[in-house]
Amino acid sequence: MPFPYIHRMTDPSPSALRAALEWQIEMGVDAAIDPHPVNRFALPERMPAPARAAEPLPAPQAAPAATASDPVAEAERMAAAADSLAALRDAMAAYPWCDLRLGARNLVFCDGNPAARVMIIGEAPGREEDRQGKPFVGQAGQLLDRMLAAIEMDRASDDPDRAVYITNVLPWRPPSNRDPEPGEVAMMLPFLKRHVALAAPQILVCMGNHACGAVLGRRGITRLRGKWTEGFGLPVLPMLHPAYMLRQPLAKRDAWTDLLALKARLRH
């Protein structure tokens, strides 16, 4: 509805003009017109020149798909190129193929003394680990610290004989703490192997099923625990994960037996 022309207003104050406009809008006015009629169907005397057709845009270049190369082979290449723990951490942070990194706050690389004789390998970061960027710092990690203290070991010790070095199979937290998927483990396994090679521990402790699956290629932790075996060319002691012991307190008895076996092995 066009806005009717008002010839004259007795009160041209701003408030009166505003009131008039509001009244017109309320009546359904949606366009203003001139005082003189306009033939909107009349053709102009001179038609405008047609616009030049726009040149077609070049086809967008597709981004390289993540499946264009072998993620495992790329992980092996990047891991092999790392000549120090710091370089390995940078390589893992730059590795683009594992989607877990997209939902994680931090890359959880390690904690403890890299010169330690014992290297502990866990499964994957949980909520607290993701928040702090360190492995085994939640409830399970606090229990692990108490377990180690029982045999006079400490992740913060400067003494390699009493210290431990800790990492995980996966450096990023899986959503909702779900189990690691086989593809995720396969992608990160070259980095784990290189991590062990660079740290050069004398003994590996695999905490839980997923660590045993990655290092030993076997699962069934209740059968494997406490039995010395070999993985990555090193002696390996499979142990129950501390998180399992939080759910099953009676399992602490088996863990104590395994800790004593670790302590005895370190004496040799």
VOPAGU-2260 file (C-alpha; in pm, 1 decimal, decimal comma):
REM VOPAGU-2260
SITE   aa  ch    i         X         Y         Z
SITE  MET   A    0       0,0       0,0       0,0
SITE  PRO   A    1     152,4     335,3    -104,5
SITE  PHE   A    2     209,7     617,0     137,4
SITE  PRO   A    3     -48,4     896,7      55,8
SITE  TYR   A    4      90,0    1243,9      10,9
SITE  ILE   A    5      -3,4    1479,2     292,0
SITE  HIS   A    6     -36,4    1836,4     165,2
SITE  ARG   A    7     -11,0    2005,5     490,6
SITE  MET   A    8      19,1    1930,3     864,0
SITE  THR   A    9     -94,8    2168,4    1135,3
SITE  ASP   A   10     165,7    2031,8    1377,8
SITE  PRO   A   11     496,2    1950,0    1199,3
SITE  SER   A   12     678,1    1866,9    1525,8
SITE  PRO   A   13     896,5    1551,4    1530,6
SITE  SER   A   14     657,9    1376,0    1768,2
SITE  ALA   A   15     362,1    1454,1    1538,7
SITE  LEU   A   16     551,4    1334,5    1232,4
SITE  ARG   A   17     645,0    1014,8    1413,6
SITE  ALA   A   18     285,5     960,4    1518,1
SITE  ALA   A   19     169,6    1012,4    1159,4
SITE  LEU   A   20     420,8     762,7    1026,8
SITE  GLU   A   21     326,6     507,0    1289,2
SITE  TRP   A   22     -40,8     554,2    1196,4
SITE  GLN   A   23      36,8     505,3     827,5
SITE  ILE   A   24     233,3     187,1     903,6
SITE  GLU   A   25     -52,9      59,0    1116,6
SITE  MET   A   26    -288,9     120,1     823,8
SITE  GLY   A   27     -69,4     -96,7     601,8
SITE  VAL   A   28     145,4     157,5     421,2
SITE  ASP   A   29     465,0      -2,5     288,6
SITE  ALA   A   30     585,7     243,5      22,1
SITE  ALA   A   31     610,7     625,2     -22,6
SITE  ILE   A   32     508,0     802,0    -345,2
SITE  ASP   A   33     550,6    1147,5    -497,0
SITE  PRO   A   34     271,0    1406,3    -508,2
SITE  HIS   A   35     243,7    1345,4    -882,9
SITE  PRO   A   36     126,6    1012,3   -1023,0
SITE  VAL   A   37     390,3     778,5   -1159,6
SITE  ASN   A   38     324,8     532,5   -1441,0
SITE  ARG   A   39     533,7     240,1   -1331,0
SITE  PHE   A   40     456,0      51,0   -1654,5
SITE  ALA   A   41     593,7     316,0   -1891,0
SITE  LEU   A   42     916,8     226,3   -2071,7
SITE  PRO   A   43    1212,4     466,6   -2046,4
SITE  GLU   A   44    1307,5     666,1   -2359,1
SITE  ARG   A   45    1642,0     488,2   -2370,7
SITE  MET   A   46    1690,2     132,8   -2261,8
SITE  PRO   A   47    2006,8      66,7   -2064,0
SITE  ALA   A   48    2274,1    -138,4   -2236,9
SITE  PRO   A   49    2264,0    -503,1   -2141,1
SITE  ALA   A   50    2511,1    -597,9   -1876,0
SITE  ARG   A   51    2811,5    -796,0   -1993,3
SITE  ALA   A   52    2786,3   -1157,5   -1900,5
SITE  ALA   A   53    3002,9   -1239,7   -1606,3
SITE  GLU   A   54    3300,9   -1457,5   -1675,5
SITE  PRO   A   55    3262,7   -1803,2   -1527,6
SITE  LEU   A   56    3452,8   -1852,9   -1205,0
SITE  PRO   A   57    3731,2   -2109,2   -1212,8
SITE  ALA   A   58    3636,0   -2442,5   -1068,6
SITE  PRO   A   59    3740,9   -2462,7    -702,7
SITE  GLN   A   60    4037,1   -2682,7    -632,3
SITE  ALA   A   61    3938,0   -2967,4    -409,2
SITE  ALA   A   62    4137,2   -2998,1     -88,9
SITE  PRO   A   63    4344,6   -3315,1     -72,8
SITE  ALA   A   64    4139,7   -3586,8      85,4
SITE  ALA   A   65    4268,0   -3751,1     398,9
SITE  THR   A   66    4237,8   -4084,0     221,3
SITE  ALA   A   67    4468,2   -3973,9     -60,7
SITE  SER   A   68    4765,7   -4126,1     120,4
SITE  ASP   A   69    4817,6   -4407,2     366,2
SITE  PRO   A   70    4782,0   -4259,9     718,2
SITE  VAL   A   71    4986,7   -4541,0     873,0
SITE  ALA   A   72    5268,8   -4499,8     622,0
SITE  GLU   A   73    5265,5   -4125,5     684,6
SITE  ALA   A   74    5282,8   -4187,0    1060,2
SITE  GLU   A   75    5579,7   -4417,5    1008,6
SITE  ARG   A   76    5755,9   -4153,9     798,8
SITE  MET   A   77    5693,4   -3872,3    1046,8
SITE  ALA   A   78    5787,8   -4084,3    1347,7
SITE  ALA   A   79    6111,4   -4205,6    1188,5
SITE  ALA   A   80    6213,3   -3846,3    1112,8
SITE  ALA   A   81    6188,8   -3745,1    1480,1
SITE  ASP   A   82    6534,7   -3754,5    1638,3
SITE  SER   A   83    6432,0   -3644,2    1988,8
SITE  LEU   A   84    6133,6   -3661,7    2220,8
SITE  ALA   A   85    6058,0   -3295,7    2156,3
SITE  ALA   A   86    6066,4   -3354,3    1780,5
SITE  LEU   A   87    5841,1   -3655,8    1820,6
SITE  ARG   A   88    5588,2   -3452,8    2015,2
SITE  ASP   A   89    5589,5   -3188,0    1742,2
SITE  ALA   A   90    5542,1   -3456,7    1477,7
SITE  MET   A   91    5244,3   -3600,4    1662,5
SITE  ALA   A   92    5090,8   -3254,2    1699,5
SITE  ALA   A   93    5132,5   -3198,1    1324,6
SITE  TYR   A   94    4991,4   -3538,0    1225,0
SITE  PRO   A   95    4658,8   -3455,7    1052,6
SITE  TRP   A   96    4496,8   -3793,9     996,3
SITE  CYS   A   97    4364,1   -3890,4    1341,2
SITE  ASP   A   98    4029,4   -3717,8    1396,5
SITE  LEU   A   99    4056,9   -3752,1    1774,9
SITE  ARG   A  100    4270,6   -3438,5    1772,3
SITE  LEU   A  101    3970,9   -3234,7    1655,0
SITE  GLY   A  102    3774,6   -3293,6    1975,1
SITE  ALA   A  103    4058,7   -3289,0    2228,0
SITE  ARG   A  104    4183,5   -2993,5    2428,7
SITE  ASN   A  105    4544,4   -3106,2    2451,8
SITE  LEU   A  106    4786,9   -3354,6    2308,4
SITE  VAL   A  107    4885,8   -3576,7    2602,1
SITE  PHE   A  108    5243,9   -3677,2    2533,5
SITE  CYS   A  109    5420,2   -3787,9    2849,5
SITE  ASP   A  110    5497,1   -3735,0    3215,4
SITE  GLY   A  111    5775,5   -3843,8    3446,5
SITE  ASN   A  112    6147,4   -3886,8    3394,5
SITE  PRO   A  113    6248,6   -3978,3    3036,3
SITE  ALA   A  114    6567,2   -4133,4    3174,6
SITE  ALA   A  115    6372,0   -4380,5    3390,9
SITE  ARG   A  116    6437,2   -4750,7    3359,5
SITE  VAL   A  117    6062,0   -4819,0    3356,8
SITE  MET   A  118    5820,5   -4686,7    3097,3
SITE  ILE   A  119    5447,3   -4722,0    3166,4
SITE  ILE   A  120    5210,0   -4731,8    2869,4
SITE  GLY   A  121    4843,5   -4663,0    2927,4
SITE  GLU   A  122    4542,7   -4657,5    2699,4
SITE  ALA   A  123    4429,1   -4301,4    2625,4
SITE  PRO   A  124    4373,0   -3973,9    2809,6
SITE  GLY   A  125    4059,0   -3919,1    3013,9
SITE  ARG   A  126    3891,4   -3591,8    3104,4
SITE  GLU   A  127    4152,2   -3472,2    3354,9
SITE  GLU   A  128    4439,4   -3585,2    3135,0
SITE  ASP   A  129    4291,4   -3396,8    2840,5
SITE  ARG   A  130    4248,8   -3087,1    3057,0
SITE  GLN   A  131    4600,2   -3092,4    3205,2
SITE  GLY   A  132    4786,9   -3235,9    2906,0
SITE  LYS   A  133    4950,8   -3511,9    3115,1
SITE  PRO   A  134    4882,7   -3886,0    3137,7
SITE  PHE   A  135    4743,5   -4052,7    3449,3
SITE  VAL   A  136    4648,0   -3745,5    3651,6
SITE  GLY   A  137    4282,5   -3829,2    3725,5
SITE  GLN   A  138    4156,3   -4074,0    3986,4
SITE  ALA   A  139    4325,6   -4366,9    3813,6
SITE  GLY   A  140    4650,0   -4171,6    3799,8
SITE  GLN   A  141    4633,4   -4088,5    4169,3
SITE  LEU   A  142    4591,2   -4456,6    4245,1
SITE  LEU   A  143    4886,3   -4534,6    4019,6
SITE  ASP   A  144    5102,4   -4288,9    4212,9
SITE  ARG   A  145    5008,4   -4461,2    4540,8
SITE  MET   A  146    5087,9   -4799,7    4388,2
SITE  LEU   A  147    5429,4   -4681,2    4276,1
SITE  ALA   A  148    5499,6   -4521,9    4612,0
SITE  ALA   A  149    5436,7   -4859,7    4774,0
SITE  ILE   A  150    5748,9   -4992,1    4598,9
SITE  GLU   A  151    5943,9   -4667,2    4647,8
SITE  MET   A  152    5898,1   -4538,1    4294,1
SITE  ASP   A  153    5782,1   -4192,9    4186,3
SITE  ARG   A  154    5719,9   -4034,1    3847,2
SITE  ALA   A  155    5881,1   -3712,7    3973,1
SITE  SER   A  156    6203,5   -3877,2    4093,3
SITE  ASP   A  157    6533,8   -3763,9    3945,3
SITE  ASP   A  158    6681,3   -4106,3    4013,2
SITE  PRO   A  159    6634,1   -4327,9    3703,5
SITE  ASP   A  160    6624,6   -4635,2    3929,1
SITE  ARG   A  161    6324,9   -4498,2    4121,8
SITE  ALA   A  162    6156,1   -4297,1    3849,5
SITE  VAL   A  163    5897,9   -4391,9    3587,4
SITE  TYR   A  164    5819,4   -4246,0    3248,1
SITE  ILE   A  165    5454,5   -4251,7    3140,0
SITE  THR   A  166    5271,6   -4225,5    2808,9
SITE  ASN   A  167    4961,4   -4362,2    2633,4
SITE  VAL   A  168    4882,3   -4551,2    2315,0
SITE  LEU   A  169    4665,3   -4259,3    2201,7
SITE  PRO   A  170    4769,9   -3900,6    2272,3
SITE  TRP   A  171    4417,3   -3757,1    2237,9
SITE  ARG   A  172    4108,3   -3826,9    2442,3
SITE  PRO   A  173    3843,6   -4038,3    2265,0
SITE  PRO   A  174    3492,6   -3888,8    2285,9
SITE  SER   A  175    3312,4   -3981,7    2609,4
SITE  ASN   A  176    3614,0   -4194,4    2706,9
SITE  ARG   A  177    3513,3   -4465,7    2462,5
SITE  ASP   A  178    3754,9   -4746,4    2377,0
SITE  PRO   A  179    4019,4   -4672,1    2114,4
SITE  GLU   A  180    3924,6   -4793,2    1768,4
SITE  PRO   A  181    4160,4   -5025,3    1574,9
SITE  GLY   A  182    4220,6   -4763,8    1305,8
SITE  GLU   A  183    4318,9   -4503,6    1564,2
SITE  VAL   A  184    4563,0   -4742,6    1730,9
SITE  ALA   A  185    4714,2   -4840,1    1395,1
SITE  MET   A  186    4775,1   -4473,8    1306,4
SITE  MET   A  187    4941,9   -4388,9    1636,1
SITE  LEU   A  188    5138,6   -4711,4    1680,3
SITE  PRO   A  189    5444,3   -4590,9    1479,3
SITE  PHE   A  190    5467,8   -4290,3    1711,6
SITE  LEU   A  191    5446,1   -4514,6    2018,0
SITE  LYS   A  192    5723,5   -4739,7    1888,2
SITE  ARG   A  193    5941,9   -4438,4    1818,7
SITE  HIS   A  194    5859,7   -4299,0    2161,8
SITE  VAL   A  195    5985,8   -4617,6    2324,5
SITE  ALA   A  196    6298,8   -4619,4    2105,6
SITE  LEU   A  197    6385,8   -4258,6    2193,9
SITE  ALA   A  198    6320,1   -4298,1    2566,9
SITE  ALA   A  199    6511,8   -4628,2    2567,3
SITE  PRO   A  200    6372,1   -4777,9    2890,4
SITE  GLN   A  201    6479,4   -5117,4    3019,0
SITE  ILE   A  202    6127,5   -5236,8    3107,3
SITE  LEU   A  203    5780,5   -5167,1    2973,0
SITE  VAL   A  204    5466,5   -5189,1    3186,8
SITE  CYS   A  205    5147,2   -5219,3    2982,0
SITE  MET   A  206    4846,7   -5098,2    3177,0
SITE  GLY   A  207    4526,6   -5261,9    3055,8
SITE  ASN   A  208    4394,3   -5438,7    2748,6
SITE  HIS   A  209    4451,5   -5169,6    2489,0
SITE  ALA   A  210    4814,4   -5114,7    2584,1
SITE  CYS   A  211    4874,2   -5490,8    2565,8
SITE  GLY   A  212    4698,9   -5504,8    2229,5
SITE  ALA   A  213    4921,3   -5230,6    2089,0
SITE  VAL   A  214    5252,7   -5355,2    2228,7
SITE  LEU   A  215    5201,2   -5731,8    2238,2
SITE  GLY   A  216    4933,0   -5782,8    1976,4
SITE  ARG   A  217    4733,5   -5974,3    2238,4
SITE  ARG   A  218    4446,5   -5894,9    2469,4
SITE  GLY   A  219    4288,7   -6056,7    2772,7
SITE  ILE   A  220    4453,4   -5867,7    3055,8
SITE  THR   A  221    4324,4   -6093,7    3332,1
SITE  ARG   A  222    4516,2   -6380,7    3168,5
SITE  LEU   A  223    4819,8   -6176,8    3065,9
SITE  ARG   A  224    4878,0   -5981,6    3386,7
SITE  GLY   A  225    5176,9   -6067,9    3598,4
SITE  LYS   A  226    5345,9   -6280,4    3329,8
SITE  TRP   A  227    5664,1   -6139,0    3187,4
SITE  THR   A  228    5676,9   -6133,1    2810,6
SITE  GLU   A  229    5843,8   -5928,6    2536,7
SITE  GLY   A  230    5734,5   -5642,7    2314,1
SITE  PHE   A  231    5918,1   -5380,5    2109,8
SITE  GLY   A  232    6232,9   -5580,4    2190,2
SITE  LEU   A  233    6200,2   -5518,0    2565,4
SITE  PRO   A  234    6077,1   -5708,2    2873,4
SITE  VAL   A  235    5707,9   -5630,5    2924,5
SITE  LEU   A  236    5497,8   -5670,3    3237,9
SITE  PRO   A  237    5121,8   -5653,3    3169,7
SITE  MET   A  238    4923,2   -5509,5    3460,0
SITE  LEU   A  239    4562,0   -5428,9    3533,4
SITE  HIS   A  240    4469,9   -5069,4    3460,5
SITE  PRO   A  241    4419,7   -4860,1    3777,7
SITE  ALA   A  242    4074,8   -4759,8    3648,2
SITE  TYR   A  243    3976,7   -5126,2    3662,2
SITE  MET   A  244    4091,8   -5144,7    4022,5
SITE  LEU   A  245    3875,1   -4847,8    4110,7
SITE  ARG   A  246    3577,3   -5049,6    3989,1
SITE  GLN   A  247    3702,6   -5381,6    4127,3
SITE  PRO   A  248    3889,6   -5311,3    4453,9
SITE  LEU   A  249    3971,2   -5679,8    4507,6
SITE  ALA   A  250    4194,8   -5660,7    4199,0
SITE  LYS   A  251    4441,4   -5451,3    4400,4
SITE  ARG   A  252    4569,8   -5777,8    4545,5
SITE  ASP   A  253    4683,6   -5890,3    4199,8
SITE  ALA   A  254    4831,2   -5548,1    4132,5
SITE  TRP   A  255    5038,7   -5569,9    4449,6
SITE  THR   A  256    5179,3   -5903,9    4335,6
SITE  ASP   A  257    5272,5   -5751,4    3999,7
SITE  LEU   A  258    5435,8   -5451,5    4164,5
SITE  LEU   A  259    5652,4   -5679,8    4372,9
SITE  ALA   A  260    5752,4   -5865,2    4054,7
SITE  LEU   A  261    5850,6   -5533,1    3897,1
SITE  LYS   A  262    6055,5   -5435,5    4200,9
SITE  ALA   A  263    6233,9   -5769,3    4201,3
SITE  ARG   A  264    6313,8   -5736,4    3829,6
SITE  LEU   A  265    6465,4   -5393,1    3881,8
SITE  ARG   A  266    6709,4   -5532,6    4137,1
SITE  HIS   A  267    6882,8   -5737,0    3868,0
